[in-house]
Amino acid sequence: MKPPRFTYHDPTQLPEALELLAQLGADSKVLAGGQSLIPLLNMRMAHPEHLIDLNRIHELAYLSERDGGIAIGAMTRHRTVERSTLIRKRLPLLAQAVGQIGHVQIRTRGTIGGSVAHADPAAELPAVLAAFDGHVTLTGPSGIRQVGPEDFFITYLTTSAAPDELLTEVWFPAPPPRTGQTWLELARRHGDYALVGLGASLTLADDGTIADTRLALTGVGPTPVRARSAEARLRGERPGAAVFGEAGRLVAQEVEPDSDIHASADYRRHVAGILTLRALEAAAQQLTGAATA
């Protein structure tokens, strides 16, 4: 199918885009990478009167170290992040997760800001943002505000961004030393959205016990899910199969996924528990291997 008729706008500066968004309001849609919006237009599931294309606003495409973490401009392509030496070194969980998004053609066009703003709970990047406790920067007529994942993601495809605000940056804090990170997911086919995805981050104290852990999941709720009961259970323990298995059981009990045509809720719970065990073992192995080396 072809998209419905719309008026096309291609601003070259952020203030110009914000002005258009304020003027056109609910009759407009913002185009970033277009990997979600263009199919919606073609299937006539979206009918905007105006399309505001951000692709000529080059100031929104960047990677930079800032405030103990990594700031990524909203128009930065997935492929840029995937291939970045800085990201692989400082944020390995993000690098692994981005590499699982769709196919290389999608990653070449898709943007970091577009993926996070779309707020699909089956997508990788919202869960990575939740795992890191990072934040997004929203820019609008009233100025700039920074919002954490728990306040930003409201429900399926819904965020707390105001209609006249643009997501302009995503910021991830860098993990502390002695941290292992792994992203795992299960999909029906390569390139599909994952039935369940999980990002695990494991930080060890000097005595070898677990100082901190982060477990964030996709596909098991209307927003990214942090498995906080399992995280708390792991702190202070020594890494091992028994405690990792207990964490997996807690995750399976904690999540509340829906059933759909792709998988039942019980199956998603089972997969969430298995991925937790495997991801924690892989994260611990990274630390053990680094210590041995």
BELJOHU-V13361 format. One record per pair of residues at least 24 apart in sequence whose C-alpha atoms are under 10 Angstrom apart, sorted by sequence separation. I is the first residue (numbers start at 1). J is the second residue. D is the distance in whole Angstrom. If there is no record, write none. Layout:
i j d
I J D
I J D
This chain:
i j d
26 50 9
27 51 9
28 52 7
29 53 9
30 54 7
31 55 8
32 56 10
63 87 9
100 124 8
101 125 9
113 137 10
137 161 10
138 162 9
140 164 6
141 165 7
144 168 9
146 170 9
178 202 8
179 203 4
180 204 9
194 218 8
195 219 6
196 220 7
210 234 7
211 235 6
212 236 8
227 251 6
229 253 10
230 254 8
248 272 7
249 273 6
251 275 10
252 276 9
24 49 9
25 50 9
65 90 10
79 104 7
82 107 9
98 123 10
99 124 10
136 161 10
139 164 9
140 165 4
141 166 10
146 171 9
178 203 6
179 204 7
193 218 10
194 219 7
195 220 8
209 234 9
210 235 5
211 236 6
226 251 9
227 252 9
229 254 7
248 273 4
249 274 8
251 276 7
24 50 7
78 104 9
79 105 9
81 107 9
82 108 10
97 123 9
98 124 7
126 152 10
138 164 10
139 165 5
140 166 6
175 201 9
176 202 10
177 203 7
178 204 6
179 205 9
193 219 9
198 224 10
209 235 8
210 236 5
211 237 8
227 253 10
228 254 9
247 273 8
248 274 6
250 276 10
251 277 10
24 51 10
79 106 9
80 107 9
97 124 6
98 125 7
126 153 8
138 165 6
139 166 5
140 167 9
175 202 9
176 203 7
177 204 8
178 205 8
197 224 10
198 225 9
199 226 10
209 236 5
210 237 6
211 238 10
227 254 7
246 273 9
247 274 10
248 275 8
249 276 9
24 52 10
78 106 8
79 107 5
80 108 8
96 124 10
97 125 7
137 165 10
138 166 6
139 167 6
140 168 10
175 203 8
176 204 9
177 205 9
178 206 9
198 226 10
208 236 9
209 237 5
210 238 6
226 254 10
227 255 7
245 273 8
248 276 5
249 277 9
21 50 10
77 106 10
78 107 5
79 108 5
80 109 10
137 166 8
138 167 5
139 168 6
202 231 10
207 236 10
208 237 9
209 238 5
210 239 7
225 254 10
226 255 9
244 273 10
245 274 8
247 276 7
248 277 5
20 50 10
21 51 10
77 107 7
78 108 6
79 109 8
81 111 9
94 124 9
97 127 9
98 128 9
137 167 6
138 168 6
139 169 9
178 208 10
201 231 10
205 235 10
208 238 7
209 239 7
225 255 8
244 274 10
246 276 10
247 277 7
248 278 9
20 51 10
21 52 8
77 108 6
78 109 7
79 110 8
80 111 9
81 112 8
94 125 8
97 128 8
136 167 7
137 168 6
138 169 7
179 210 10
200 231 10
204 235 9
205 236 9
207 238 9
208 239 8
225 256 9
245 276 8
246 277 8
248 279 10
20 52 8
76 108 10
77 109 6
78 110 6
79 111 9
80 112 10
121 153 9
136 168 8
137 169 5
138 170 9
179 211 10
181 213 10
183 215 10
185 217 9
202 234 9
203 235 9
204 236 9
215 247 10
220 252 10
244 276 8
245 277 6
248 280 9
76 109 9
77 110 6
78 111 5
79 112 10
94 127 10
116 149 10
119 152 9
120 153 9
136 169 6
137 170 6
178 211 10
179 212 9
180 213 10
181 214 9
182 215 10
183 216 10
184 217 10
185 218 9
202 235 10
204 237 10
205 238 10
244 277 5
245 278 9
247 280 9
18 52 10
75 109 10
76 110 8
77 111 4
78 112 6
94 128 6
119 153 7
121 155 8
122 156 9
135 169 9
136 170 4
137 171 8
179 213 9
183 217 10
185 219 10
204 238 9
217 251 10
220 254 10
221 255 7
222 256 9
243 277 9
244 278 8
3 38 8
17 52 7
75 110 9
76 111 5
77 112 6
78 113 10
93 128 7
94 129 9
117 152 9
118 153 10
119 154 9
120 155 9
121 156 6
135 170 6
136 171 6
204 239 9
220 255 6
221 256 6
222 257 8
242 277 9
244 279 9
245 280 9
2 38 10
3 39 9
5 41 10
17 53 8
75 111 5
76 112 6
77 113 9
116 152 10
117 153 9
119 155 8
120 156 6
121 157 8
134 170 8
135 171 5
136 172 9
176 212 10
215 251 9
219 255 10
220 256 6
221 257 5
222 258 9
241 277 8
244 280 6
245 281 10
2 39 9
3 40 8
4 41 7
17 54 7
74 111 7
75 112 6
76 113 7
77 114 9
78 115 9
94 131 10
116 153 9
119 156 7
120 157 5
121 158 10
134 171 6
135 172 7
202 239 9
219 256 10
220 257 4
221 258 7
240 277 10
241 278 10
243 280 10
244 281 7
1 39 9
3 41 5
4 42 8
73 111 9
74 112 6
75 113 6
76 114 9
93 131 9
94 132 10
118 156 9
119 157 5
120 158 8
133 171 9
134 172 5
135 173 9
217 255 9
219 257 7
220 258 7
2 41 8
3 42 4
4 43 9
73 112 8
74 113 4
75 114 8
93 132 9
118 157 6
119 158 6
132 171 9
133 172 7
134 173 6
218 257 10
219 258 9
220 259 9
241 280 9
1 41 9
2 42 5
3 43 7
4 44 7
14 54 8
17 57 9
72 112 8
73 113 7
74 114 7
117 157 8
118 158 7
119 159 7
132 172 6
133 173 8
134 174 10
240 280 9
241 281 7
1 42 5
2 43 7
3 44 6
4 45 10
6 47 8
7 48 9
8 49 9
9 50 7
10 51 8
11 52 7
12 53 9
13 54 9
16 57 10
72 113 8
74 115 9
91 132 10
116 157 10
117 158 8
118 159 8
129 170 8
131 172 9
132 173 6
239 280 9
240 281 8
1 43 6
2 44 8
3 45 9
4 46 8
5 47 8
6 48 6
7 49 6
8 50 6
9 51 6
10 52 6
11 53 7
12 54 8
14 56 10
15 57 10
32 74 8
33 75 8
74 116 9
117 159 7
129 171 8
130 172 10
132 174 8
239 281 8
1 44 8
3 46 9
4 47 6
5 48 8
6 49 5
7 50 5
8 51 5
9 52 5
10 53 5
11 54 7
12 55 8
13 56 8
14 57 6
32 75 7
33 76 9
74 117 9
116 159 9
117 160 10
129 172 7
132 175 8
3 47 8
4 48 8
5 49 7
6 50 5
7 51 6
8 52 6
9 53 6
10 54 7
11 55 8
12 56 5
13 57 5
14 58 9
32 76 10
33 77 8
117 161 8
128 172 9
129 173 9
239 283 10
240 284 8
3 48 10
4 49 9
5 50 9
6 51 7
7 52 9
8 53 7
9 54 9
10 55 8
11 56 7
12 57 5
13 58 8
14 59 8
32 77 10
33 78 10
220 265 8
239 284 7
5 51 10
10 56 7
11 57 7
12 58 8
13 59 8
14 60 8
219 265 10
230 276 9
239 285 10
10 57 9
12 59 9
13 60 9
78 125 10
220 268 7
117 166 9
219 268 8
220 269 8
227 276 10
61 111 9
117 167 7
219 269 10
61 112 9
116 167 9
117 168 10
61 113 10
220 272 8
60 113 9
113 166 9
114 167 8
116 169 10
219 272 9
113 167 6
114 168 10
116 170 8
218 272 9
113 168 7
128 183 9
217 272 8
55 111 10
112 168 10
113 169 7
112 169 9
113 170 7
112 170 8
217 275 10
124 183 9
217 276 9
216 276 10
124 185 9
196 257 10
215 276 8
74 136 9
71 134 10
73 136 10
74 137 9
70 134 10
71 135 10
72 136 10
73 137 9
158 222 9
159 223 10
215 279 9
69 134 9
71 136 9
156 221 9
157 222 8
158 223 9
215 280 9
71 137 10
155 221 9
156 222 5
157 223 9
214 280 10
35 102 10
131 198 9
132 199 10
155 222 5
156 223 6
195 262 7
196 263 10
213 280 9
131 199 7
154 222 8
155 223 5
156 224 10
195 263 7
124 193 9
130 199 9
131 200 8
132 201 9
153 222 9
154 223 7
155 224 9
195 264 10
35 105 10
36 106 10
122 192 10
123 193 7
124 194 8
127 197 8
128 198 9
131 201 8
153 223 6
154 224 10
35 106 7
122 193 6
123 194 8
127 198 8
128 199 7
152 223 10
153 224 8
196 267 10
197 268 10
34 106 9
35 107 9
121 193 10
122 194 6
123 195 10
124 196 10
127 199 7
128 200 9
195 267 9
196 268 6
33 106 9
120 193 10
122 195 7
123 196 10
124 197 7
150 223 9
195 268 7
196 269 9
198 271 10
33 107 9
35 109 7
36 110 9
122 196 7
123 197 8
124 198 8
149 223 9
150 224 9
188 262 8
196 270 10
197 271 9
198 272 7
210 284 10
33 108 9
34 109 8
35 110 6
121 196 10
122 197 8
124 199 9
149 224 8
150 225 9
187 262 10
188 263 10
196 271 7
197 272 8
198 273 10
200 275 9
33 109 5
34 110 7
35 111 9
150 226 10
195 271 9
196 272 6
199 275 9
200 276 7
32 109 9
33 110 4
34 111 9
37 114 9
195 272 9
198 275 7
199 276 8
200 277 10
202 279 10
32 110 7
33 111 5
36 114 9
94 172 9
197 275 8
198 276 7
200 278 10
201 279 9
202 280 7
32 111 7
33 112 9
35 114 9
36 115 8
196 275 8
197 276 10
200 279 6
201 280 8
202 281 10
32 112 9
33 113 9
34 114 8
35 115 9
198 278 10
199 279 7
200 280 6
202 282 10
203 283 9
204 284 9
32 113 8
33 114 7
34 115 10
37 118 9
91 172 8
133 214 9
198 279 8
199 280 9
200 281 10
201 282 10
202 283 6
203 284 9
32 114 6
33 115 9
36 118 8
90 172 10
91 173 8
92 174 10
93 175 10
131 213 9
132 214 8
186 268 10
200 282 9
201 283 7
202 284 7
31 114 8
32 115 9
90 173 9
91 174 6
92 175 9
100 183 9
131 214 6
132 215 10
200 283 7
201 284 9
204 287 8
30 114 9
36 120 10
90 174 6
91 175 7
99 183 10
100 184 9
130 214 9
131 215 6
132 216 9
199 283 10
202 286 10
203 287 9
89 174 10
90 175 7
96 181 9
97 182 9
98 183 10
100 185 8
106 191 9
130 215 9
131 216 5
186 271 8
202 287 9
90 176 10
96 182 7
97 183 6
128 214 10
130 216 6
131 217 9
185 271 9
186 272 9
87 174 10
93 180 9
94 181 9
95 182 10
96 183 6
97 184 8
103 190 8
104 191 9
128 215 9
129 216 9
130 217 9
185 272 9
92 180 9
93 181 5
94 182 9
95 183 9
96 184 9
97 185 9
102 190 8
103 191 5
127 215 9
128 216 7
92 181 7
93 182 6
94 183 8
101 190 9
102 191 4
103 192 9
127 216 6
128 217 9
186 275 8
91 181 9
92 182 8
93 183 6
100 190 9
101 191 7
102 192 6
126 216 9
127 217 6
128 218 9
185 275 7
92 183 9
93 184 10
100 191 7
101 192 8
102 193 7
126 217 9
127 218 6
184 275 7
74 166 9
75 167 10
100 192 9
101 193 8
102 194 10
124 216 10
126 218 8
127 219 10
183 275 9
184 276 9
74 167 7
75 168 8
76 169 9
100 193 9
101 194 9
124 217 9
125 218 9
130 223 10
131 224 9
183 276 10
73 167 9
74 168 5
75 169 8
100 194 9
123 217 10
124 218 7
130 224 7
131 225 9
182 276 10
184 278 8
185 279 10
73 168 6
74 169 5
122 217 9
123 218 7
124 219 9
129 224 9
130 225 8
131 226 7
183 278 10
184 279 6
72 168 9
73 169 5
74 170 7
121 217 9
122 218 5
123 219 8
127 223 8
128 224 9
130 226 7
131 227 10
182 278 9
183 279 7
72 169 6
73 170 6
100 197 10
121 218 6
122 219 4
126 223 8
127 224 5
182 279 6
183 280 10
71 169 7
72 170 5
73 171 9
120 218 9
121 219 6
122 220 8
126 224 6
127 225 7
181 279 8
182 280 8
184 282 10
71 170 6
72 171 6
120 219 9
121 220 8
122 221 9
125 224 9
126 225 10
127 226 8
180 279 10
181 280 8
182 281 9
183 282 9
70 170 8
71 171 4
72 172 8
97 197 9
121 221 7
122 222 9
123 223 10
124 224 9
180 280 9
182 282 7
183 283 9
70 171 6
71 172 7
97 198 9
121 222 6
122 223 8
123 224 9
180 281 10
181 282 8
182 283 6
69 171 7
70 172 5
71 173 9
97 199 8
120 222 8
121 223 5
122 224 8
180 282 8
181 283 5
182 284 9
68 171 10
69 172 6
70 173 6
96 199 9
119 222 9
120 223 7
121 224 6
180 283 4
181 284 8
67 171 9
68 172 9
69 173 4
70 174 7
119 223 7
120 224 9
121 225 9
179 283 8
180 284 6
181 285 10
182 286 9
66 171 9
67 172 10
68 173 6
69 174 5
94 199 9
119 224 9
179 284 9
180 285 8
181 286 8
63 169 10
65 171 9
66 172 9
67 173 8
68 174 6
69 175 8
93 199 7
178 284 10
180 286 6
181 287 9
60 167 10
61 168 9
62 169 9
63 170 10
64 171 10
65 172 10
66 173 9
67 174 9
68 175 9
93 200 8
179 286 8
180 287 6
60 168 7
61 169 9
63 171 10
65 173 10
66 174 10
68 176 10
93 201 8
178 286 9
179 287 7
180 288 9
59 168 10
60 169 8
65 174 9
92 201 10
178 287 7
178 288 10
180 290 10
178 290 9
178 291 9
22 140 8
21 140 9
22 141 8
21 141 10
18 139 8
19 140 9
18 140 6
19 141 8
17 140 10
18 141 7
15 139 10
14 139 9
15 140 9
14 140 10
15 141 9
29 163 10
28 163 10
30 166 9
26 163 7
25 163 7
26 164 9
25 164 7
24 164 9
22 163 8
23 164 9
21 163 8
22 164 5
21 164 6
22 165 8
20 164 9
21 165 8
19 164 9
21 166 9
18 164 7
17 164 10
18 165 7
18 166 7
17 166 9
14 166 9
14 168 9
